[in-house]
């Protein structure tokens, strides 16, 4: 015969299980709403501004910026609707600007450190050669803005809502981090040259970007990491970014003696095993600092 204490424990367990399931239901609901709003926003803009298409039929940088703005708006509206329905605070997305200055600086410096190591090793191993330099201030600045919009959009969706909703639902923070990282990688499934190593690396990037968020619930540092990771990789070093080439006016013009797992081939640096090692290193460094309860980006956390 069950005791009152046993019944209470079972109720608590059932309540926790329900919260977890509701979190995943909300993620599915968010995805559906996001796609609906993106579709509704995109059609009138495509009709009203057909000149944003380049003559070659691809996207101009301005159309890519507009696309990111529409995605961000769709994500924020969908998130507000789901969180409002569950009576959860919008602040759970992590959009507080507390410590943004230090986050921006630390994120930029950390990414520079990782690329100095990764690109330096690529040069030493002969996997990459610098064929030339092209300095285009307009291209560098426009791509800087584009990658900022990409970072904000993907962090709000991938970390702010998806990872945040799992944390609110009671999912273990490391399990939630891994699940959100896998989903983040699957978001890039249809990128050019997507294969196993790119899938692995983007999943590792999801862990890298979300490592601080599971402790701080603030997106400033993940956005900074994401922003400068993409911009330095593409516009400065001249790699393709996740298989995409956003500009042909990058600072460095690269030559690959051969496409291999060291230089990442047609997918870019994120198709490289050097990238795998650096993302693991970066994630471990971030987790180690936060686990020890150190102060990073003006947030103090405990075990």
Secondary structure, 3 states (H helix, E strand, C coil): CCCHHHHHHHHHHHHHHHHHHHHHHHHHHHHHHHHHHHHHHHHHHHHHCHHHECCCCCECHHHHHHHHHHHHHHHHHHHHHHHHHCCCCHHHHCCCCCCHHHHHHHHHHHHHHHHHHHHHHHHHCCCCEEEEECCCHHHHHHHHHHHHHHHHHHHHHHHHHHHHHHHHCCCCHHHHHHHHHHHHHHCCCCCCCCCHHHHHHHHHHHHHHHCCHHHHCCCHHHHHHHHHHHHHHHHHCCCCECCECCCCCCCEEEECCCCCCCCCHHHCHHHCHHHHHHHHHHHHHHHHHHHCCCEECCEECCC
